[in-house]
Amino acid sequence: MQPTEAKASNIKKPVNKSRSIPLCRREPYFSEEMEEKQKAKDRILYLLKMQGGQSATELAEQLQVSPMAVRQHLQALLADGLVSYQEQRRPIGRPVKLWQLTPASTPLFPDTHQDLMVDFLKNFETLFGKDALERVLAERTHHQIQSYQQQVSAAPGEEESEVSQETRLGQIVTKLAQIRSEEGYMAEAIFQSDGSWLLVENHCPIRGAAIACGQFCRSELEVFKTLFGPQVYVERSEHIIQGDRRCAYKISLNSQG
């Protein structure tokens, strides 16, 4: 099976403050070789965002380039402060370096104008009070649930009763991951060996707002639980705000959970 090539369209070009020329600029003095190197770095950043810690060899296999070339790019990203590594011991051979993103890489991904949102939330609460803010966010949650319910409804000509609960659960999780990706969460639906699903959000485009107002995260869990209904178990197992690399939700039929 041929490894798929990573797509890095969601990554903003980093600005290296230690250099006089921002990497995001494309002036005539940039050669084609320099352009290709930047594209390779973007793909590496994308893979680390989507998959977490990876060795140079694992990245090279997915990018279909040599491990040496990947190591050169990783060293440049390390110098820029965008990645770091931890050594992992293996039963045989030398310890392996697992590369991961640093917090400095966060601005390279969609942020949904979070600074503006944070200021708005603070000003709204100051002017109208906490109760009013909670009512506004509750209304947002209500509309979000309605929107998601419409989007994950059965396909035209297909009755929900025609498919098993397990199949229908997979359809909804997969569709929800697609919706959340369109909203900037870089989401994935991953089927687990025990029959459950893992909804993974590799990026939080409203991270600043979520830190300023915890109700965003509480509402997100409420939205998912309401969307799947009482027959489905939904649990947040990883949380970016708590220091995890990603947000992840375990989703299963109650008989499985």
N, C-alpha and C positions, 0 to 999 in steps of 0.2 A: 504494500500500500504506500503510495507516494505521500509524503507529508504535505500538508496544506500550507500555503504561504500566508503569513500573517498580514492582516490589513491594519494600517496605522493611521487611517484617516481621521480618527478621533483625537490624535495627539497634536497639540500645539508645538511649534518649534521652540526649543529652550533658548533662553538668553544666558550666555556664559559671562558673568560679570568679571571674570578674571581675564577676559580677552577684550580687545578693543573693538572687535567686529562681532555683532550679535549673530548667532547662528540662524536666526529666523530671516535674516535679510538675504536677498538673492541679487547681488550686484554683479557686474561684469567680471570682477576679479575672482568669482567662484568658478572653478573648473568643473567639468562634468564628473571628474573623480571625486571632488569634494561633495557634489550633490548626491552621488551614489552612497558615499559614506554616511551622510546625514540620513538618507532614507533607511539605511541598514540600522542605524541607531534608533530611529523611530520604530522600526519593526521589533527591535529588541525590547524597547520600553513597552510596546503594546503587549508582547507576549508575557513579560513579567507582571504587567497589570492584570492580565486575564488569568494567568496560571500560577502566580506566586513564584516562590524560589525555584530557580532552574540552574543547572550546571551549564558551562559553556558548550559541552558536547550535546546536551539536550537542545539547547537553542540552535546550535549549528545544524542539527538534523532537521529541525522544522524550517529553518531558513534556507536549507540546501546550500550551505557554504561550509568552509573549513572551520574547525574549532579554533585554529590560530587566528583567523580573521575575526571571529566573534570575540575572542579574548582581547584583541586590539581595540575593538569598539567598546568593550566593557571597561577597559582601563581608561579610555577617554571619558566615558560616562561617570566613572568613579572620580576622576579628576574634577568633573563638573559638579560633583556632589549629588548626582541623581540616583546612583545605585550604591549598594554596599554588599558585602558578602559575609557568610558564615561558613566555617569549615565543618563538614559533616564526615565523621569517621565511617568507613565501610569495612565489612569483614575482611576484604582482601584489598591490598594496595594502599596507596596514599589517601589521606583525607581529600574529599571533593569540596570545592568551593561552590556553594549555592548562592547565586546572585539574586538580589531583591531590590525593589524600589525603596528610596528614602522619602521621608515627608516632603523634601524639597521638590520632588517630582509632581506633587499634587497639582500645582497650577498649570501643568502641561495638559491636563485633561479638562473636559467641560466643567464649568463651575456655575452655570446658570445665573450669572450676575449676583453671586451670593453676598457680596458686600452691600449692594443696594437692598437686598432682602433683609439682611441683619439690621441695617439702620431703620428700615421701615417697621420691623417688628418691635424694636425698642421704642421708637417714637409712638407707635400705635398704643402700646401698653402704657406708656407715660401719659398719653392724652385721655385714653378711654378706660384704662384699668385692665387687670388680668382677666377678669370674667368676660369682658367684651372680646378680648383676644381669643380666649378659649372657644367662644361661640362662633367666631369667624372661622377658626380652624376646624371646628366640628362641621360647619357647613361645607367647607372644602372637602372634608373626608366623605361627607354624604354624596357630593357630586362626583367625587373620584370613584366611589363604589358603583354608582349608577353607570358611569362611563365604562368602567371595566366590565361590568355585567353585560352591557350591550355588545362589547367587543369580543367577549369569549363565548357568547351564545352559540348554539349549534349552527353548523353551516347550513345554507339554504337547501331544503329538500332532505335534511337529515334530522330525524327525531332523536332526542337524547336517550330515549328508551331503547333505541336500536343498538346501542353500544354498551359494553360492560362498564361498571363503575371504575375499574382500573384503567380502561382505555380512555374514558372521559376525563379522569383525573389527569392523565398524561397530556391530553389535548389542552386542558385549561392551563396547566403549568407552562407548557411550551408556548402557548399564545401569550400568557402573561409575561414571560421572559422577553418575547418580541416587543410587547408594548413598552415594557420598562426600558429596554435598550433604546427604543425610539425616544424615550424621555431622558436619555443620557446616563443610564445606570450601568451600561455594559453588562447586561444580564445574560445568564445561561440557565437552562433547565437540564439537570443532570440526573439520570435514572440510577438508582442505587440497587445493590444486589439483594436487599431485603424487600424490594418492591416499592419502596418509598421514592420520593423525588426530592432533590435539593435545588431550590431556587437560589441562585448565586447572583449577587450584585457586586461586581468588581470595582465599581466607582460610585461615589455619592455626589451627584451634582449640586446638592443643597446642603453640603456638609456644614458650612458656616451657619446657616439658618438652623440646622438640627442641633448644633452645639449651643446656640443662643436660646433655643426653645425646644425642650425635650418632647413637647407634644407632637412634633413632626414624626419622631420615631415611634411613639406610642400609636399614633394614628395609622402609620404604615402597617403595623402588625394588626390593628383592628380592621383595616381595609382587606387584608389578605384573609383573615379569619371569616369575615362576613362574606367575601366573594366565594370561598369554597364551601361554606355552610357547616352546620353542626356535625355532619357525618365525616368531616375531614379534620385531621389533627394538624395544626400549624404551630411550629415552634421556631423562634429565632435562636440559632446555634452559634452564630458569629455576628459581631457588631463593630463596624468601623469606629464608631464614637467611643467604644470601650477599648480601642487599641488594636483590634484585629485588622488584617489586611483587607477584608471584604465583609459584606453583610451576607449571611446565608440563612435560609429558612428550610427546615425539614418539613416536608408535606407528605402526609400519608392518610389512607383511610383509617378510621378509628380502630378497625379490627386489626390493623398492622401496627399502629402507633404504640 
